[in-house]
Amino acid sequence: MKQSPIGTEATYRIDDDQSATEAVLDAVAERAGVGVLDLSIPLYDAVDPDALNAFYRACDDEESATVSFTYYGYDIEVSGSGRVVLAE
């Protein structure tokens, strides 16, 4: 996962071997400075993980297709092109 900080935002890429939910969890854990297993709030409290994965698989690299939600204190946007943006 590549990171490029922009002010109070960080942009990550979903790796080819990751699901969208794995990428979101990895990005949040990295940004928060904790391990994925140490995240105290389950992702399903913010978004349906199966629906997020299905959205990403169905988008076929569309940049304009996005889903946004708030999780672990971050505003998160996942795009069909494989971008995960975390904003504080």
Secondary structure, 3 states (H helix, E strand, C coil): CCEEEECCEEEEECCCCCCHHHHHHHHHHHHHCCCHHHCCCCHHHCCCHHHHHHHHHHHCCCCCCEEEEEECCEEEEEECCCEEEEEC
